[in-house]
Amino acid sequence: VGLCGLALILFINRKMFGKKRFHVEVEKPTIMAKGFNILPVLKFVLWIIPRSIKLNMLVKGGAPKPGATLRDKYDCNKEDPYEIDEVVPNKIWKVQHSSETTFYTTDEGRKGAKVLGIDVDSELFEMKMKKGAAKFSKEAAEMVPADLETARYWLSKETIIDEDVFKIPAHNLNMMVVRLDNGSLLLYAPVRI
């Protein structure tokens, strides 16, 4: 039992923490909770859960929530939320739908942003934003503090009223519409209609 147990521990350790070479040097991701990186624990839990349960969790998590429809430009300002560009005349159209950016407007979105590492109050996040912006220009890097201050302002509001939702840049979803040879329409990645 001792030798088998040791072999099992080494196998699990190699599967979970084994170093795999990556062609680019990247910073290791973290998910901080109360000062501790919980990502290794989550990785282990997800590793032991059967694939069928993981798929079910992903589909369930990504499904629309009843009564949680995103506000769009029509809901907030009675403006057309769609922008339509004809890519190929009378054949292919790109339809863009503008809705609220949930990172700012919903509690669930704000929590999701933090999980993704978007924490406007973090000095580390500000440093990363400046470093990324500096790749484009010095002026872009100098804009970061003002942009973060704007983000902090919107995040400080408990609720954002309809009239203010599109003062924050919109979340745009794109859909392609194709007229098939038989005359019917194909919708690829449909948005709210």
C-alpha positions as CSV (number, residue, x, y, z in Angstrom):
1,V,0.0,0.0,0.0
2,G,2.8,2.4,0.9
3,L,4.5,2.1,-2.5
4,C,1.2,2.3,-4.4
5,G,0.2,5.3,-2.4
6,L,3.5,7.0,-3.1
7,A,3.2,6.3,-6.8
8,L,-0.3,7.7,-6.8
9,I,0.8,10.9,-5.1
10,L,3.7,11.3,-7.5
11,F,1.3,10.8,-10.5
12,I,-1.2,13.3,-9.2
13,N,1.5,15.8,-8.4
14,R,3.0,15.4,-11.9
15,K,-0.4,15.8,-13.5
16,M,-1.3,18.9,-11.5
17,F,2.0,20.7,-11.1
18,G,4.2,19.2,-13.8
19,K,6.1,21.8,-15.8
20,K,5.1,22.0,-19.5
21,R,7.2,24.2,-21.8
22,F,5.4,27.1,-23.4
23,H,6.9,29.0,-26.3
24,V,6.3,32.3,-24.6
25,E,7.3,33.5,-21.2
26,V,4.1,34.4,-19.3
27,E,3.3,35.4,-15.7
28,K,1.6,32.5,-13.8
29,P,-2.1,33.2,-13.3
30,T,-3.5,33.6,-9.8
31,I,-6.9,33.8,-8.2
32,M,-6.5,35.5,-4.9
33,A,-9.0,35.0,-2.0
34,K,-8.2,36.6,1.4
35,G,-4.5,36.9,0.4
36,F,-4.1,33.3,-0.8
37,N,-3.8,32.0,-4.3
38,I,-6.6,29.4,-4.6
39,L,-6.0,28.6,-8.3
40,P,-4.0,25.3,-7.5
41,V,-6.9,24.1,-5.3
42,L,-9.4,24.9,-8.1
43,K,-7.2,23.2,-10.6
44,F,-7.1,20.0,-8.5
45,V,-10.9,20.1,-7.9
46,L,-11.6,20.5,-11.6
47,W,-9.1,17.8,-12.4
48,I,-10.9,15.2,-10.3
49,I,-14.5,16.1,-11.5
50,P,-15.7,13.9,-14.3
51,R,-15.7,15.5,-17.8
52,S,-19.5,15.2,-18.1
53,I,-20.1,17.2,-15.0
54,K,-17.6,19.9,-16.1
55,L,-19.4,20.3,-19.4
56,N,-22.7,20.5,-17.6
57,M,-21.4,23.2,-15.3
58,L,-20.0,25.2,-18.2
59,V,-23.2,25.1,-20.2
60,K,-25.3,25.9,-17.2
61,G,-23.0,28.8,-16.2
62,G,-23.1,30.3,-19.7
63,A,-26.8,29.9,-20.2
64,P,-29.0,33.0,-20.0
65,K,-30.5,33.6,-16.6
66,P,-34.3,34.0,-16.3
67,G,-35.2,37.7,-15.9
68,A,-31.6,38.8,-16.4
69,T,-31.8,40.2,-19.9
70,L,-29.1,42.7,-20.8
71,R,-30.3,46.2,-21.4
72,D,-29.6,47.5,-24.9
73,K,-29.7,51.0,-26.5
74,Y,-33.5,50.6,-27.1
75,D,-34.2,49.7,-23.5
76,C,-32.2,52.6,-22.2
77,N,-32.5,55.4,-24.7
78,K,-35.1,54.2,-27.3
79,E,-32.3,54.2,-29.9
80,D,-31.7,51.4,-32.5
81,P,-29.3,49.0,-30.9
82,Y,-28.3,47.5,-34.2
83,E,-25.6,48.6,-36.7
84,I,-25.8,46.8,-40.0
85,D,-23.0,46.6,-42.5
86,E,-23.5,45.0,-45.9
87,V,-20.4,42.9,-46.5
88,V,-21.4,41.4,-49.9
89,P,-24.3,43.2,-51.6
90,N,-27.6,41.3,-51.1
91,K,-25.7,38.3,-49.8
92,I,-23.8,38.8,-46.4
93,W,-24.5,41.3,-43.6
94,K,-22.7,42.0,-40.3
95,V,-25.1,42.9,-37.6
96,Q,-23.7,44.5,-34.4
97,H,-25.9,44.6,-31.3
98,S,-24.9,47.1,-28.5
99,S,-25.8,46.2,-24.9
100,E,-24.7,47.2,-21.4
101,T,-21.2,46.3,-20.2
102,T,-22.0,44.0,-17.2
103,F,-18.5,44.5,-15.7
104,Y,-19.9,47.9,-14.5
105,T,-23.6,47.5,-14.4
106,T,-24.3,44.2,-12.5
107,D,-23.0,42.6,-9.3
108,E,-22.4,39.3,-11.0
109,G,-20.4,41.1,-13.8
110,R,-18.3,43.0,-11.2
111,K,-17.5,39.7,-9.4
112,G,-16.6,38.1,-12.8
113,A,-14.3,41.0,-13.6
114,K,-12.3,40.5,-10.4
115,V,-12.0,36.8,-11.1
116,L,-10.5,37.7,-14.5
117,G,-8.0,40.0,-12.8
118,I,-9.8,43.3,-13.6
119,D,-9.5,45.1,-10.2
120,V,-9.3,48.9,-10.8
121,D,-8.3,49.4,-7.1
122,S,-5.2,47.2,-7.4
123,E,-1.8,48.8,-7.8
124,L,-0.7,45.7,-9.7
125,F,-3.5,46.0,-12.1
126,E,-2.7,49.7,-12.7
127,M,1.0,48.8,-13.3
128,K,0.0,46.1,-15.9
129,M,-2.4,48.6,-17.6
130,K,0.4,51.2,-17.9
131,K,2.9,48.6,-19.2
132,G,0.4,47.4,-21.8
133,A,-0.5,50.9,-22.9
134,A,3.1,51.9,-23.1
135,K,3.5,49.4,-25.9
136,F,1.3,51.6,-28.0
137,S,2.6,55.1,-27.0
138,K,3.7,57.2,-24.1
139,E,0.4,59.2,-24.4
140,A,-1.6,55.9,-24.0
141,A,0.3,55.1,-20.8
142,E,-0.4,58.6,-19.5
143,M,-4.2,58.1,-20.0
144,V,-4.3,55.0,-17.8
145,P,-4.8,56.8,-14.4
146,A,-7.6,58.9,-15.8
147,D,-9.3,55.9,-17.3
148,L,-9.0,53.9,-14.0
149,E,-10.5,56.9,-12.2
150,T,-13.4,56.9,-14.6
151,A,-13.8,53.1,-14.0
152,R,-13.7,53.6,-10.3
153,Y,-16.4,56.2,-10.5
154,W,-18.8,53.9,-12.4
155,L,-18.0,50.9,-10.1
156,S,-18.7,53.1,-7.0
157,K,-22.3,53.4,-8.1
158,E,-24.6,50.7,-6.6
159,T,-26.9,50.8,-9.6
160,I,-26.6,52.6,-12.9
161,I,-29.8,54.1,-14.3
162,D,-30.9,53.4,-17.9
163,E,-30.0,57.0,-19.0
164,D,-26.3,56.4,-17.8
165,V,-25.7,52.9,-19.1
166,F,-24.3,54.0,-22.5
167,K,-22.1,56.7,-21.0
168,I,-20.0,53.6,-20.4
169,P,-18.6,52.0,-23.6
170,A,-21.1,49.4,-24.9
171,H,-20.6,45.7,-25.1
172,N,-20.9,44.9,-28.8
173,L,-21.9,41.4,-30.1
174,N,-21.6,40.6,-33.8
175,M,-23.7,38.3,-35.9
176,M,-23.3,37.4,-39.5
177,V,-26.4,37.0,-41.7
178,V,-26.0,35.1,-45.0
179,R,-28.6,34.7,-47.8
180,L,-28.3,31.1,-49.0
181,D,-28.6,30.1,-52.6
182,N,-32.2,28.8,-52.0
183,G,-33.2,32.3,-50.7
184,S,-33.4,31.4,-47.0
185,L,-31.3,33.3,-44.3
186,L,-28.6,31.8,-42.1
187,L,-27.9,33.5,-38.8
188,Y,-24.5,32.8,-37.4
189,A,-24.1,33.6,-33.7
190,P,-27.5,35.3,-33.3
191,V,-27.9,38.2,-31.0
192,R,-31.0,39.5,-29.3
193,I,-33.8,40.2,-31.8
